[in-house]
Amino acid sequence: MIKLTKLNKKEFYLNCELIETVEATPDTVITLRNGKLYIVAESPDEIVESVLKYKKGIL
């Protein structure tokens, strides 16, 4: 799980195993494997960094 921030400043945790794509449009849009979309405040690079940190923590 990675911690993210919605545009309304509410924080939530996302199961990063469900991420299919992350795009800057210029808002950052995360598309999950089930087709659900999240628009978040973090940049795509910050999200990739959070996913890598999470995965390193479980290995």
CHARMM-style PDB file with segment names, atoms N, HN, CA, C and O in Angstrom:
ATOM      1  N   MET     1       0.847  -1.177   0.000  1.00  0.00      PROA
ATOM      2  CA  MET     1       0.000   0.000   0.000  1.00  0.00      PROA
ATOM      3  C   MET     1       0.892   1.240   0.000  1.00  0.00      PROA
ATOM      4  O   MET     1       1.901   1.305   0.703  1.00  0.00      PROA
ATOM      5  N   ILE     2       0.499   2.201  -0.794  1.00  0.00      PROA
ATOM      6  HN  ILE     2      -0.320   2.149  -1.366  1.00  0.00      PROA
ATOM      7  CA  ILE     2       1.221   3.472  -0.815  1.00  0.00      PROA
ATOM      8  C   ILE     2       0.252   4.591  -0.434  1.00  0.00      PROA
ATOM      9  O   ILE     2      -0.937   4.545  -0.751  1.00  0.00      PROA
ATOM     10  N   LYS     3       0.794   5.591   0.251  1.00  0.00      PROA
ATOM     11  HN  LYS     3       1.760   5.627   0.509  1.00  0.00      PROA
ATOM     12  CA  LYS     3      -0.014   6.717   0.709  1.00  0.00      PROA
ATOM     13  C   LYS     3      -0.058   7.784  -0.386  1.00  0.00      PROA
ATOM     14  O   LYS     3       0.980   8.209  -0.895  1.00  0.00      PROA
ATOM     15  N   LEU     4      -1.263   8.208  -0.739  1.00  0.00      PROA
ATOM     16  HN  LEU     4      -2.106   7.863  -0.326  1.00  0.00      PROA
ATOM     17  CA  LEU     4      -1.452   9.217  -1.779  1.00  0.00      PROA
ATOM     18  C   LEU     4      -2.395  10.300  -1.266  1.00  0.00      PROA
ATOM     19  O   LEU     4      -3.044  10.141  -0.232  1.00  0.00      PROA
ATOM     20  N   THR     5      -2.458  11.406  -2.010  1.00  0.00      PROA
ATOM     21  HN  THR     5      -1.932  11.535  -2.850  1.00  0.00      PROA
ATOM     22  CA  THR     5      -3.308  12.530  -1.632  1.00  0.00      PROA
ATOM     23  C   THR     5      -4.235  12.880  -2.790  1.00  0.00      PROA
ATOM     24  O   THR     5      -3.780  13.141  -3.904  1.00  0.00      PROA
ATOM     25  N   LYS     6      -5.547  12.882  -2.517  1.00  0.00      PROA
ATOM     26  HN  LYS     6      -5.916  12.670  -1.612  1.00  0.00      PROA
ATOM     27  CA  LYS     6      -6.509  13.316  -3.525  1.00  0.00      PROA
ATOM     28  C   LYS     6      -6.412  14.827  -3.693  1.00  0.00      PROA
ATOM     29  O   LYS     6      -5.800  15.497  -2.861  1.00  0.00      PROA
ATOM     30  N   LEU     7      -6.995  15.369  -4.735  1.00  0.00      PROA
ATOM     31  HN  LEU     7      -7.492  14.825  -5.411  1.00  0.00      PROA
ATOM     32  CA  LEU     7      -6.920  16.807  -4.980  1.00  0.00      PROA
ATOM     33  C   LEU     7      -7.631  17.613  -3.904  1.00  0.00      PROA
ATOM     34  O   LEU     7      -7.335  18.795  -3.729  1.00  0.00      PROA
ATOM     35  N   ASN     8      -8.570  16.995  -3.171  1.00  0.00      PROA
ATOM     36  HN  ASN     8      -8.810  16.035  -3.313  1.00  0.00      PROA
ATOM     37  CA  ASN     8      -9.245  17.691  -2.067  1.00  0.00      PROA
ATOM     38  C   ASN     8      -8.441  17.589  -0.758  1.00  0.00      PROA
ATOM     39  O   ASN     8      -8.955  17.884   0.321  1.00  0.00      PROA
ATOM     40  N   LYS     9      -7.178  17.168  -0.874  1.00  0.00      PROA
ATOM     41  HN  LYS     9      -6.760  16.928  -1.750  1.00  0.00      PROA
ATOM     42  CA  LYS     9      -6.210  17.069   0.235  1.00  0.00      PROA
ATOM     43  C   LYS     9      -6.454  15.867   1.159  1.00  0.00      PROA
ATOM     44  O   LYS     9      -5.740  15.726   2.151  1.00  0.00      PROA
ATOM     45  N   LYS    10      -7.417  15.012   0.879  1.00  0.00      PROA
ATOM     46  HN  LYS    10      -7.997  15.128   0.073  1.00  0.00      PROA
ATOM     47  CA  LYS    10      -7.647  13.823   1.700  1.00  0.00      PROA
ATOM     48  C   LYS    10      -6.620  12.761   1.319  1.00  0.00      PROA
ATOM     49  O   LYS    10      -6.379  12.494   0.141  1.00  0.00      PROA
ATOM     50  N   GLU    11      -6.024  12.164   2.348  1.00  0.00      PROA
ATOM     51  HN  GLU    11      -6.220  12.381   3.304  1.00  0.00      PROA
ATOM     52  CA  GLU    11      -5.028  11.123   2.114  1.00  0.00      PROA
ATOM     53  C   GLU    11      -5.697   9.753   2.133  1.00  0.00      PROA
ATOM     54  O   GLU    11      -6.687   9.537   2.831  1.00  0.00      PROA
ATOM     55  N   PHE    12      -5.146   8.853   1.365  1.00  0.00      PROA
ATOM     56  HN  PHE    12      -4.341   9.029   0.798  1.00  0.00      PROA
ATOM     57  CA  PHE    12      -5.647   7.484   1.334  1.00  0.00      PROA
ATOM     58  C   PHE    12      -4.501   6.559   0.960  1.00  0.00      PROA
ATOM     59  O   PHE    12      -3.451   6.993   0.487  1.00  0.00      PROA
ATOM     60  N   TYR    13      -4.735   5.273   1.184  1.00  0.00      PROA
ATOM     61  HN  TYR    13      -5.589   4.921   1.568  1.00  0.00      PROA
ATOM     62  CA  TYR    13      -3.736   4.264   0.833  1.00  0.00      PROA
ATOM     63  C   TYR    13      -4.258   3.453  -0.348  1.00  0.00      PROA
ATOM     64  O   TYR    13      -5.432   3.084  -0.393  1.00  0.00      PROA
ATOM     65  N   LEU    14      -3.385   3.185  -1.288  1.00  0.00      PROA
ATOM     66  HN  LEU    14      -2.432   3.484  -1.251  1.00  0.00      PROA
ATOM     67  CA  LEU    14      -3.751   2.453  -2.493  1.00  0.00      PROA
ATOM     68  C   LEU    14      -2.902   1.194  -2.594  1.00  0.00      PROA
ATOM     69  O   LEU    14      -1.692   1.225  -2.373  1.00  0.00      PROA
ATOM     70  N   ASN    15      -3.547   0.102  -2.926  1.00  0.00      PROA
ATOM     71  HN  ASN    15      -4.530   0.077  -3.105  1.00  0.00      PROA
ATOM     72  CA  ASN    15      -2.824  -1.143  -3.178  1.00  0.00      PROA
ATOM     73  C   ASN    15      -2.086  -0.989  -4.498  1.00  0.00      PROA
ATOM     74  O   ASN    15      -2.696  -1.043  -5.566  1.00  0.00      PROA
ATOM     75  N   CYS    16      -0.786  -0.799  -4.427  1.00  0.00      PROA
ATOM     76  HN  CYS    16      -0.291  -0.755  -3.559  1.00  0.00      PROA
ATOM     77  CA  CYS    16      -0.011  -0.492  -5.633  1.00  0.00      PROA
ATOM     78  C   CYS    16       0.073  -1.678  -6.589  1.00  0.00      PROA
ATOM     79  O   CYS    16       0.470  -1.510  -7.742  1.00  0.00      PROA
ATOM     80  N   GLU    17      -0.293  -2.860  -6.134  1.00  0.00      PROA
ATOM     81  HN  GLU    17      -0.616  -2.996  -5.198  1.00  0.00      PROA
ATOM     82  CA  GLU    17      -0.284  -4.036  -7.024  1.00  0.00      PROA
ATOM     83  C   GLU    17      -1.387  -3.913  -8.082  1.00  0.00      PROA
ATOM     84  O   GLU    17      -1.354  -4.626  -9.085  1.00  0.00      PROA
ATOM     85  N   LEU    18      -2.367  -3.016  -7.873  1.00  0.00      PROA
ATOM     86  HN  LEU    18      -2.394  -2.437  -7.059  1.00  0.00      PROA
ATOM     87  CA  LEU    18      -3.485  -2.867  -8.810  1.00  0.00      PROA
ATOM     88  C   LEU    18      -3.246  -1.804  -9.877  1.00  0.00      PROA
ATOM     89  O   LEU    18      -4.073  -1.628 -10.772  1.00  0.00      PROA
ATOM     90  N   ILE    19      -2.111  -1.087  -9.790  1.00  0.00      PROA
ATOM     91  HN  ILE    19      -1.439  -1.230  -9.064  1.00  0.00      PROA
ATOM     92  CA  ILE    19      -1.850   0.004 -10.736  1.00  0.00      PROA
ATOM     93  C   ILE    19      -1.510  -0.557 -12.110  1.00  0.00      PROA
ATOM     94  O   ILE    19      -0.657  -1.433 -12.252  1.00  0.00      PROA
ATOM     95  N   GLU    20      -2.204  -0.024 -13.121  1.00  0.00      PROA
ATOM     96  HN  GLU    20      -2.897   0.688 -13.005  1.00  0.00      PROA
ATOM     97  CA  GLU    20      -1.899  -0.389 -14.504  1.00  0.00      PROA
ATOM     98  C   GLU    20      -1.076   0.718 -15.176  1.00  0.00      PROA
ATOM     99  O   GLU    20      -0.057   0.446 -15.812  1.00  0.00      PROA
ATOM    100  N   THR    21      -1.538   1.987 -15.024  1.00  0.00      PROA
ATOM    101  HN  THR    21      -2.365   2.207 -14.507  1.00  0.00      PROA
ATOM    102  CA  THR    21      -0.789   3.100 -15.617  1.00  0.00      PROA
ATOM    103  C   THR    21      -0.825   4.305 -14.688  1.00  0.00      PROA
ATOM    104  O   THR    21      -1.723   4.443 -13.857  1.00  0.00      PROA
ATOM    105  N   VAL    22       0.169   5.175 -14.844  1.00  0.00      PROA
ATOM    106  HN  VAL    22       0.899   5.063 -15.519  1.00  0.00      PROA
ATOM    107  CA  VAL    22       0.228   6.476 -14.163  1.00  0.00      PROA
ATOM    108  C   VAL    22       0.585   7.497 -15.228  1.00  0.00      PROA
ATOM    109  O   VAL    22       1.606   7.376 -15.905  1.00  0.00      PROA
ATOM    110  N   GLU    23      -0.275   8.514 -15.373  1.00  0.00      PROA
ATOM    111  HN  GLU    23      -1.105   8.612 -14.824  1.00  0.00      PROA
ATOM    112  CA  GLU    23      -0.058   9.508 -16.419  1.00  0.00      PROA
ATOM    113  C   GLU    23      -0.151  10.917 -15.842  1.00  0.00      PROA
ATOM    114  O   GLU    23      -0.902  11.156 -14.896  1.00  0.00      PROA
ATOM    115  N   ALA    24       0.612  11.847 -16.411  1.00  0.00      PROA
ATOM    116  HN  ALA    24       1.222  11.653 -17.179  1.00  0.00      PROA
ATOM    117  CA  ALA    24       0.508  13.268 -16.076  1.00  0.00      PROA
ATOM    118  C   ALA    24      -0.272  13.925 -17.197  1.00  0.00      PROA
ATOM    119  O   ALA    24       0.160  13.891 -18.349  1.00  0.00      PROA
ATOM    120  N   THR    25      -1.440  14.537 -16.877  1.00  0.00      PROA
ATOM    121  HN  THR    25      -1.791  14.565 -15.941  1.00  0.00      PROA
ATOM    122  CA  THR    25      -2.336  15.014 -17.947  1.00  0.00      PROA
ATOM    123  C   THR    25      -2.727  16.481 -17.920  1.00  0.00      PROA
ATOM    124  O   THR    25      -3.606  16.751 -18.738  1.00  0.00      PROA
ATOM    125  N   PRO    26      -2.305  17.466 -17.205  1.00  0.00      PROA
ATOM    126  CA  PRO    26      -1.168  17.527 -16.300  1.00  0.00      PROA
ATOM    127  C   PRO    26      -1.455  17.009 -14.894  1.00  0.00      PROA
ATOM    128  O   PRO    26      -0.509  16.754 -14.149  1.00  0.00      PROA
ATOM    129  N   ASP    27      -2.737  16.841 -14.489  1.00  0.00      PROA
ATOM    130  HN  ASP    27      -3.506  17.048 -15.094  1.00  0.00      PROA
ATOM    131  CA  ASP    27      -2.970  16.166 -13.208  1.00  0.00      PROA
ATOM    132  C   ASP    27      -2.485  14.733 -13.334  1.00  0.00      PROA
ATOM    133  O   ASP    27      -2.448  14.171 -14.429  1.00  0.00      PROA
ATOM    134  N   THR    28      -2.118  14.154 -12.216  1.00  0.00      PROA
ATOM    135  HN  THR    28      -2.147  14.610 -11.326  1.00  0.00      PROA
ATOM    136  CA  THR    28      -1.645  12.776 -12.243  1.00  0.00      PROA
ATOM    137  C   THR    28      -2.837  11.837 -12.137  1.00  0.00      PROA
ATOM    138  O   THR    28      -3.579  11.868 -11.155  1.00  0.00      PROA
ATOM    139  N   VAL    29      -3.013  11.013 -13.142  1.00  0.00      PROA
ATOM    140  HN  VAL    29      -2.410  10.988 -13.940  1.00  0.00      PROA
ATOM    141  CA  VAL    29      -4.123  10.070 -13.199  1.00  0.00      PROA
ATOM    142  C   VAL    29      -3.569   8.652 -13.087  1.00  0.00      PROA
ATOM    143  O   VAL    29      -2.710   8.232 -13.862  1.00  0.00      PROA
ATOM    144  N   ILE    30      -4.096   7.922 -12.086  1.00  0.00      PROA
ATOM    145  HN  ILE    30      -4.794   8.263 -11.456  1.00  0.00      PROA
ATOM    146  CA  ILE    30      -3.721   6.521 -11.893  1.00  0.00      PROA
ATOM    147  C   ILE    30      -4.883   5.670 -12.382  1.00  0.00      PROA
ATOM    148  O   ILE    30      -6.023   5.860 -11.958  1.00  0.00      PROA
ATOM    149  N   THR    31      -4.595   4.741 -13.265  1.00  0.00      PROA
ATOM    150  HN  THR    31      -3.669   4.586 -13.610  1.00  0.00      PROA
ATOM    151  CA  THR    31      -5.600   3.801 -13.741  1.00  0.00      PROA
ATOM    152  C   THR    31      -5.284   2.433 -13.152  1.00  0.00      PROA
ATOM    153  O   THR    31      -4.165   1.931 -13.257  1.00  0.00      PROA
ATOM    154  N   LEU    32      -6.305   1.844 -12.528  1.00  0.00      PROA
ATOM    155  HN  LEU    32      -7.214   2.252 -12.442  1.00  0.00      PROA
ATOM    156  CA  LEU    32      -6.126   0.519 -11.944  1.00  0.00      PROA
ATOM    157  C   LEU    32      -6.513  -0.561 -12.943  1.00  0.00      PROA
ATOM    158  O   LEU    32      -7.153  -0.276 -13.955  1.00  0.00      PROA
ATOM    159  N   ARG    33      -6.134  -1.771 -12.668  1.00  0.00      PROA
ATOM    160  HN  ARG    33      -5.614  -2.003 -11.846  1.00  0.00      PROA
ATOM    161  CA  ARG    33      -6.450  -2.905 -13.539  1.00  0.00      PROA
ATOM    162  C   ARG    33      -7.951  -3.091 -13.725  1.00  0.00      PROA
ATOM    163  O   ARG    33      -8.387  -3.617 -14.749  1.00  0.00      PROA
ATOM    164  N   ASN    34      -8.757  -2.658 -12.730  1.00  0.00      PROA
ATOM    165  HN  ASN    34      -8.403  -2.231 -11.898  1.00  0.00      PROA
ATOM    166  CA  ASN    34     -10.211  -2.811 -12.831  1.00  0.00      PROA
ATOM    167  C   ASN    34     -10.863  -1.632 -13.555  1.00  0.00      PROA
ATOM    168  O   ASN    34     -12.088  -1.577 -13.657  1.00  0.00      PROA
ATOM    169  N   GLY    35     -10.057  -0.684 -14.061  1.00  0.00      PROA
ATOM    170  HN  GLY    35      -9.062  -0.729 -13.978  1.00  0.00      PROA
ATOM    171  CA  GLY    35     -10.554   0.456 -14.805  1.00  0.00      PROA
ATOM    172  C   GLY    35     -10.851   1.678 -13.962  1.00  0.00      PROA
ATOM    173  O   GLY    35     -11.145   2.743 -14.507  1.00  0.00      PROA
ATOM    174  N   LYS    36     -10.781   1.552 -12.637  1.00  0.00      PROA
ATOM    175  HN  LYS    36     -10.542   0.687 -12.195  1.00  0.00      PROA
ATOM    176  CA  LYS    36     -11.037   2.691 -11.751  1.00  0.00      PROA
ATOM    177  C   LYS    36      -9.903   3.702 -11.876  1.00  0.00      PROA
ATOM    178  O   LYS    36      -8.735   3.335 -12.008  1.00  0.00      PROA
ATOM    179  N   LEU    37     -10.274   4.996 -11.832  1.00  0.00      PROA
ATOM    180  HN  LEU    37     -11.223   5.293 -11.725  1.00  0.00      PROA
ATOM    181  CA  LEU    37      -9.294   6.070 -11.965  1.00  0.00      PROA
ATOM    182  C   LEU    37      -9.170   6.843 -10.667  1.00  0.00      PROA
ATOM    183  O   LEU    37     -10.155   7.035  -9.953  1.00  0.00      PROA
ATOM    184  N   TYR    38      -7.970   7.283 -10.363  1.00  0.00      PROA
ATOM    185  HN  TYR    38      -7.170   7.127 -10.943  1.00  0.00      PROA
ATOM    186  CA  TYR    38      -7.715   8.176  -9.241  1.00  0.00      PROA
ATOM    187  C   TYR    38      -6.902   9.346  -9.758  1.00  0.00      PROA
ATOM    188  O   TYR    38      -5.926   9.154 -10.483  1.00  0.00      PROA
ATOM    189  N   ILE    39      -7.298  10.567  -9.389  1.00  0.00      PROA
ATOM    190  HN  ILE    39      -8.091  10.724  -8.800  1.00  0.00      PROA
ATOM    191  CA  ILE    39      -6.511  11.757  -9.684  1.00  0.00      PROA
ATOM    192  C   ILE    39      -5.882  12.183  -8.368  1.00  0.00      PROA
ATOM    193  O   ILE    39      -6.583  12.411  -7.381  1.00  0.00      PROA
ATOM    194  N   VAL    40      -4.570  12.288  -8.357  1.00  0.00      PROA
ATOM    195  HN  VAL    40      -4.002  12.103  -9.158  1.00  0.00      PROA
ATOM    196  CA  VAL    40      -3.857  12.533  -7.107  1.00  0.00      PROA
ATOM    197  C   VAL    40      -2.909  13.721  -7.246  1.00  0.00      PROA
ATOM    198  O   VAL    40      -2.598  14.165  -8.351  1.00  0.00      PROA
ATOM    199  N   ALA    41      -2.461  14.224  -6.101  1.00  0.00      PROA
ATOM    200  HN  ALA    41      -2.713  13.864  -5.203  1.00  0.00      PROA
ATOM    201  CA  ALA    41      -1.580  15.386  -6.058  1.00  0.00      PROA
ATOM    202  C   ALA    41      -0.127  15.030  -6.356  1.00  0.00      PROA
ATOM    203  O   ALA    41       0.630  15.881  -6.822  1.00  0.00      PROA
ATOM    204  N   GLU    42       0.268  13.805  -6.098  1.00  0.00      PROA
ATOM    205  HN  GLU    42      -0.347  13.113  -5.719  1.00  0.00      PROA
ATOM    206  CA  GLU    42       1.659  13.406  -6.298  1.00  0.00      PROA
ATOM    207  C   GLU    42       1.981  13.303  -7.796  1.00  0.00      PROA
ATOM    208  O   GLU    42       1.107  13.026  -8.617  1.00  0.00      PROA
ATOM    209  N   SER    43       3.244  13.532  -8.122  1.00  0.00      PROA
ATOM    210  HN  SER    43       3.954  13.757  -7.454  1.00  0.00      PROA
ATOM    211  CA  SER    43       3.687  13.404  -9.515  1.00  0.00      PROA
ATOM    212  C   SER    43       3.888  11.920  -9.848  1.00  0.00      PROA
ATOM    213  O   SER    43       4.028  11.094  -8.945  1.00  0.00      PROA
ATOM    214  N   PRO    44       3.901  11.584 -11.139  1.00  0.00      PROA
ATOM    215  CA  PRO    44       4.183  10.180 -11.510  1.00  0.00      PROA
ATOM    216  C   PRO    44       5.517   9.682 -10.942  1.00  0.00      PROA
ATOM    217  O   PRO    44       5.616   8.533 -10.511  1.00  0.00      PROA
ATOM    218  N   ASP    45       6.536  10.538 -10.940  1.00  0.00      PROA
ATOM    219  HN  ASP    45       6.455  11.471 -11.290  1.00  0.00      PROA
ATOM    220  CA  ASP    45       7.831  10.116 -10.391  1.00  0.00      PROA
ATOM    221  C   ASP    45       7.734   9.810  -8.898  1.00  0.00      PROA
ATOM    222  O   ASP    45       8.344   8.853  -8.421  1.00  0.00      PROA
ATOM    223  N   GLU    46       6.967  10.620  -8.156  1.00  0.00      PROA
ATOM    224  HN  GLU    46       6.471  11.397  -8.544  1.00  0.00      PROA
ATOM    225  CA  GLU    46       6.797  10.372  -6.720  1.00  0.00      PROA
ATOM    226  C   GLU    46       6.061   9.049  -6.489  1.00  0.00      PROA
ATOM    227  O   GLU    46       6.366   8.321  -5.545  1.00  0.00      PROA
ATOM    228  N   ILE    47       5.098   8.747  -7.352  1.00  0.00      PROA
ATOM    229  HN  ILE    47       4.850   9.338  -8.119  1.00  0.00      PROA
ATOM    230  CA  ILE    47       4.347   7.497  -7.207  1.00  0.00      PROA
ATOM    231  C   ILE    47       5.250   6.303  -7.483  1.00  0.00      PROA
ATOM    232  O   ILE    47       5.229   5.316  -6.748  1.00  0.00      PROA
ATOM    233  N   VAL    48       6.039   6.398  -8.542  1.00  0.00      PROA
ATOM    234  HN  VAL    48       6.056   7.200  -9.139  1.00  0.00      PROA
ATOM    235  CA  VAL    48       6.971   5.298  -8.856  1.00  0.00      PROA
ATOM    236  C   VAL    48       7.941   5.095  -7.696  1.00  0.00      PROA
ATOM    237  O   VAL    48       8.237   3.962  -7.319  1.00  0.00      PROA
ATOM    238  N   GLU    49       8.433   6.196  -7.133  1.00  0.00      PROA
ATOM    239  HN  GLU    49       8.192   7.116  -7.440  1.00  0.00      PROA
ATOM    240  CA  GLU    49       9.354   6.116  -6.002  1.00  0.00      PROA
ATOM    241  C   GLU    49       8.677   5.447  -4.795  1.00  0.00      PROA
ATOM    242  O   GLU    49       9.291   4.621  -4.119  1.00  0.00      PROA
ATOM    243  N   SER    50       7.423   5.800  -4.528  1.00  0.00      PROA
ATOM    244  HN  SER    50       6.924   6.470  -5.077  1.00  0.00      PROA
ATOM    245  CA  SER    50       6.691   5.188  -3.408  1.00  0.00      PROA
ATOM    246  C   SER    50       6.482   3.691  -3.628  1.00  0.00      PROA
ATOM    247  O   SER    50       6.591   2.901  -2.690  1.00  0.00      PROA
ATOM    248  N   VAL    51       6.181   3.307  -4.867  1.00  0.00      PROA
ATOM    249  HN  VAL    51       6.092   3.949  -5.628  1.00  0.00      PROA
ATOM    250  CA  VAL    51       5.976   1.885  -5.173  1.00  0.00      PROA
ATOM    251  C   VAL    51       7.290   1.115  -4.974  1.00  0.00      PROA
ATOM    252  O   VAL    51       7.304   0.035  -4.383  1.00  0.00      PROA
ATOM    253  N   LEU    52       8.386   1.687  -5.475  1.00  0.00      PROA
ATOM    254  HN  LEU    52       8.374   2.564  -5.955  1.00  0.00      PROA
ATOM    255  CA  LEU    52       9.682   1.016  -5.313  1.00  0.00      PROA
ATOM    256  C   LEU    52      10.049   0.888  -3.837  1.00  0.00      PROA
ATOM    257  O   LEU    52      10.544  -0.156  -3.411  1.00  0.00      PROA
ATOM    258  N   LYS    53       9.810   1.939  -3.056  1.00  0.00      PROA
ATOM    259  HN  LYS    53       9.408   2.786  -3.402  1.00  0.00      PROA
ATOM    260  CA  LYS    53      10.100   1.900  -1.615  1.00  0.00      PROA
ATOM    261  C   LYS    53       9.244   0.833  -0.934  1.00  0.00      PROA
ATOM    262  O   LYS    53       9.735   0.086  -0.087  1.00  0.00      PROA
ATOM    263  N   TYR    54       7.963   0.763  -1.305  1.00  0.00      PROA
ATOM    264  HN  TYR    54       7.564   1.369  -1.993  1.00  0.00      PROA
ATOM    265  CA  TYR    54       7.066  -0.245  -0.729  1.00  0.00      PROA
ATOM    266  C   TYR    54       7.558  -1.649  -1.061  1.00  0.00      PROA
ATOM    267  O   TYR    54       7.621  -2.516  -0.190  1.00  0.00      PROA
ATOM    268  N   LYS    55       7.908  -1.868  -2.337  1.00  0.00      PROA
ATOM    269  HN  LYS    55       7.856  -1.164  -3.045  1.00  0.00      PROA
ATOM    270  CA  LYS    55       8.329  -3.217  -2.750  1.00  0.00      PROA
ATOM    271  C   LYS    55       9.653  -3.615  -2.106  1.00  0.00      PROA
ATOM    272  O   LYS    55       9.848  -4.785  -1.777  1.00  0.00      PROA
ATOM    273  N   LYS    56      10.563  -2.664  -1.921  1.00  0.00      PROA
ATOM    274  HN  LYS    56      10.404  -1.714  -2.189  1.00  0.00      PROA
ATOM    275  CA  LYS    56      11.820  -2.962  -1.249  1.00  0.00      PROA
ATOM    276  C   LYS    56      11.563  -3.349   0.201  1.00  0.00      PROA
ATOM    277  O   LYS    56      12.286  -4.167   0.771  1.00  0.00      PROA
ATOM    278  N   GLY    57      10.528  -2.756   0.794  1.00  0.00      PROA
ATOM    279  HN  GLY    57       9.942  -2.091   0.331  1.00  0.00      PROA
ATOM    280  CA  GLY    57      10.202  -3.039   2.189  1.00  0.00      PROA
ATOM    281  C   GLY    57       9.639  -4.424   2.416  1.00  0.00      PROA
ATOM    282  O   GLY    57       9.733  -4.955   3.523  1.00  0.00      PROA
ATOM    283  N   ILE    58       9.048  -5.029   1.375  1.00  0.00      PROA
ATOM    284  HN  ILE    58       8.972  -4.598   0.476  1.00  0.00      PROA
ATOM    285  CA  ILE    58       8.469  -6.362   1.561  1.00  0.00      PROA
ATOM    286  C   ILE    58       9.405  -7.469   1.117  1.00  0.00      PROA
ATOM    287  O   ILE    58       9.119  -8.645   1.339  1.00  0.00      PROA
ATOM    288  N   LEU    59      10.534  -7.108   0.484  1.00  0.00      PROA
ATOM    289  HN  LEU    59      10.766  -6.153   0.303  1.00  0.00      PROA
ATOM    290  CA  LEU    59      11.488  -8.137   0.031  1.00  0.00      PROA
ATOM    291  C   LEU    59      12.528  -8.419   1.080  1.00  0.00      PROA
ATOM    292  OT1 LEU    59      13.407  -9.254   0.869  1.00  0.00      PROA
TER     293      LEU     59
END
